[in-house]
Amino acid sequence: MILRTLVLGVSAALTLVSPAVSQTNLTRDELAAADYRAGRIAFLQRCSACHTLAEGALALQGPNLFAMFGRQAGADPEFSYSDVLADAGFEWTPDRLADWLADPEGYLPGNAMLIPEAVPQDDITNMISFMMVETGAADWERPEIETVSAEERAKPPAERFPSFWNHLMSNTTRYRWVEGEEEIIFNVYYNTDGSVTSDKDGVFGFWHITERDMFCYALTGLPLEPPYMVQCFPVAAMAIPRFAEELWQSEPAANVTLYGGILPGRPN
């Protein structure tokens, strides 16, 4: 399908289970002129905990999105979708995605996508433009963005990422580890000195921010097999303060599902 067809939002014939016809009408010029950097930040903050964009990248809680535009919804054979999305009967277009992001549950009731809140209208066009560039759907060049200066990168994390820092260092991270019929719930606390402590005896670890602004942490002493885990996620993904017992989901080991969330405050 050519890009102009994608941009105008013309999709395949809909089945009876499809949502209403798209209400958005994004033009190619609007998408090409969108703010790539703002779209990247919006994607990292709101979507990167569950989705990857690069060709061949692994699926996370949600499917890898490379080449998604023009593809039938729920059709990636490498991912297990909810029945509602698998039977939706439409192709992804920029317009379809814009309507979806504005109200995922209302657009396709019963779908399983976990989203704490609808994406603000101010972010949607920028984010879709960024996603089109990164997933091979754009017919314009990837815009150049300013790199972080050495002076800025030398600042401590609390100054570079104040929202992220205050959120993660002042609140409780809650995990629910599910392995078969076993379930273990425990809290961890990311500390300003780079350590990680827990309310579960024997569990401890450390964290580090990489040169690519990825927050990576390792925990050991888990009363499970394996007794450790290592995970990374973009700092920007945690820059917007959100509270819920379950905000993201991952698979740190075979047959293991890990649910993570943030609870307000922490013990003294």
C-alpha positions in Angstrom: 0.0 0.0 0.0 1.5 3.4 -1.0 2.1 6.0 1.7 -0.6 8.4 0.4 -3.2 5.7 0.9 -1.9 5.3 4.5 -1.9 9.0 5.2 -5.4 9.5 4.0 -6.6 6.7 6.2 -8.2 4.5 3.5 -8.4 1.0 4.9 -9.7 -2.3 3.8 -13.3 -3.2 3.9 -14.5 -3.5 7.5 -16.2 -6.4 9.1 -19.1 -6.2 11.4 -16.8 -6.2 14.5 -14.7 -3.3 13.3 -14.8 0.0 15.1 -16.3 3.1 13.5 -14.7 4.8 10.5 -11.8 6.9 11.5 -12.6 10.5 12.6 -9.0 11.8 12.0 -7.7 13.0 8.7 -3.9 13.5 9.0 -2.3 14.7 5.8 1.2 13.7 4.5 2.4 17.3 4.9 1.2 17.5 8.5 3.0 14.3 9.4 6.2 15.2 7.5 6.3 18.6 9.3 5.7 17.2 12.8 8.2 17.5 15.6 10.3 14.4 15.4 12.0 15.0 18.7 8.8 15.7 20.6 7.3 12.5 19.0 10.3 10.5 20.1 9.9 11.7 23.7 6.2 11.0 23.7 6.8 7.5 22.4 9.5 6.8 25.0 7.3 8.2 27.8 4.1 6.4 26.9 4.8 3.4 24.7 8.4 2.1 25.0 7.7 0.0 28.1 5.5 -2.3 26.0 6.5 -1.8 22.3 9.7 -1.8 20.2 10.0 -0.2 16.7 13.1 -1.5 15.0 13.0 -4.3 12.5 13.7 -7.6 14.1 13.3 -6.3 17.7 11.7 -8.5 20.3 8.1 -8.1 21.3 7.6 -6.9 24.9 4.3 -6.7 26.6 2.9 -5.5 23.3 4.1 -6.5 19.8 7.0 -5.1 17.9 5.6 -2.3 15.6 8.0 -2.4 12.7 6.0 -2.3 9.4 2.7 -1.9 11.3 1.3 0.7 8.9 -0.7 -1.0 6.2 -0.8 -4.3 8.2 -3.9 -5.9 9.3 -4.6 -5.3 13.0 -3.7 -8.3 15.2 -1.9 -10.1 12.3 1.7 -10.3 13.5 2.3 -14.1 13.7 5.0 -13.5 16.3 2.5 -12.1 18.9 -0.5 -13.5 20.7 -3.3 -10.9 20.5 -6.6 -10.6 22.3 -9.5 -12.1 20.3 -11.0 -8.6 20.0 -8.0 -7.2 18.2 -7.3 -10.3 16.1 -10.9 -10.1 14.8 -11.0 -6.3 14.4 -10.9 -6.4 10.6 -9.0 -3.2 9.8 -5.6 -2.2 8.7 -3.4 0.2 10.7 -3.2 3.7 9.2 -2.0 6.9 10.8 -5.7 8.0 11.2 -6.6 4.7 12.7 -3.7 4.9 15.2 -4.6 8.5 16.1 -8.2 7.5 17.0 -6.9 4.5 18.9 -4.4 6.4 21.0 -7.0 9.0 21.9 -9.3 6.4 23.4 -8.1 2.7 23.1 -10.9 1.2 25.1 -13.6 3.3 23.5 -12.3 2.7 20.0 -12.2 -1.1 20.3 -14.0 -2.2 23.5 -12.5 -5.2 25.2 -9.0 -5.0 23.8 -6.2 -5.9 26.1 -3.8 -3.0 25.6 -2.7 -1.6 29.0 -2.6 2.2 28.8 -2.7 4.4 31.9 -4.3 7.3 30.1 -5.2 8.4 26.6 -2.4 10.1 24.7 -2.9 13.9 24.7 -4.0 15.4 21.4 -0.9 17.6 21.4 1.4 14.6 21.3 -0.5 12.3 18.8 0.6 13.7 15.4 4.2 14.1 16.6 4.3 10.6 17.9 2.7 9.0 14.8 5.1 10.9 12.6 8.0 9.6 14.7 6.6 6.0 14.5 6.3 6.2 10.7 9.9 7.2 10.4 11.1 4.5 12.7 9.0 1.7 11.2 9.7 2.4 7.6 6.4 4.0 6.6 7.6 7.5 5.9 8.7 8.9 2.5 10.7 11.7 4.2 14.1 11.7 5.7 14.6 11.2 9.4 15.1 14.7 10.9 18.3 15.4 12.6 18.0 16.2 16.3 20.5 17.9 18.6 22.5 15.5 20.6 22.9 16.0 24.3 26.0 18.2 25.0 28.8 16.8 27.1 28.1 19.5 29.7 24.5 18.4 30.0 25.4 14.7 30.1 27.9 15.4 32.9 25.1 16.6 35.2 23.9 14.2 37.9 20.7 12.3 37.1 18.7 14.3 39.6 19.3 17.4 37.5 19.1 15.8 34.1 15.9 13.9 34.8 14.2 15.6 37.7 10.7 14.2 37.1 12.0 10.6 36.7 14.3 11.0 39.7 11.7 12.3 42.1 9.1 9.7 40.9 11.4 6.6 41.2 13.4 7.7 44.2 10.5 8.8 46.4 8.0 6.1 45.8 7.6 2.3 46.0 8.1 0.0 43.0 5.8 -3.0 43.4 6.4 -6.4 41.6 4.2 -9.4 41.1 6.1 -12.4 39.9 4.0 -15.1 38.4 5.5 -18.5 37.5 2.9 -21.2 36.8 0.7 -21.4 39.8 3.2 -19.6 42.1 2.9 -15.9 42.8 5.2 -13.7 44.8 4.5 -10.0 45.5 7.3 -7.8 46.8 8.3 -4.1 46.9 11.6 -2.6 46.0 13.1 0.8 46.6 15.5 2.5 44.2 17.9 4.6 46.3 19.9 7.7 45.3 23.3 5.9 46.0 22.7 3.4 43.2 21.4 0.6 45.5 18.1 -1.3 45.4 16.6 -2.5 48.7 13.4 -4.5 49.2 10.8 -5.5 51.8 11.6 -9.1 50.9 14.4 -10.6 53.0 17.6 -11.2 51.1 16.5 -9.3 48.0 18.9 -6.5 47.0 20.5 -5.0 43.9 21.8 -2.0 42.1 20.8 0.4 39.3 22.7 2.4 36.6 21.8 4.9 33.8 23.6 4.1 30.6 25.0 6.5 28.0 21.8 6.0 26.0 19.7 7.1 28.9 18.5 3.6 29.7 17.7 2.8 33.3 19.1 -0.6 34.0 18.8 -2.5 37.3 19.7 -5.9 38.7 18.1 -7.8 41.6 19.3 -10.9 43.3 18.3 -13.0 46.2 14.8 -13.7 44.8 13.2 -16.8 46.3 12.6 -18.1 42.8 14.4 -19.8 39.9 16.3 -18.0 38.6 17.0 -16.1 41.8 18.0 -12.9 39.9 16.8 -10.6 37.1 18.2 -7.8 35.0 16.1 -5.3 33.1 16.4 -2.0 31.3 14.0 0.6 30.1 14.2 4.2 28.8 14.4 6.9 31.5 11.8 8.8 29.6 9.3 5.9 30.1 9.1 6.8 33.8 9.2 10.6 33.4 5.4 11.0 33.8 4.4 10.2 37.4 1.8 7.4 37.4 0.5 5.3 40.2 -1.1 1.8 40.0 -0.3 -1.7 41.2 0.3 -2.8 37.7 1.6 -0.4 35.0 3.8 -2.7 32.9 4.5 -6.3 32.2 7.5 -8.3 31.1 8.9 -11.8 30.8 12.3 -11.9 32.6 12.6 -15.7 32.3 11.0 -18.6 30.6 7.4 -19.2 31.8 7.6 -16.1 34.1 5.4 -13.0 33.9 6.5 -10.0 35.9 4.0 -7.2 36.6 5.3 -3.9 37.8 3.7 -0.8 39.3 4.4 2.3 41.4 2.8 3.0 44.7 2.9 6.5 46.3 5.5 7.0 49.1 7.8 4.6 50.8 8.6 3.6 54.4 10.9 5.8 56.3 
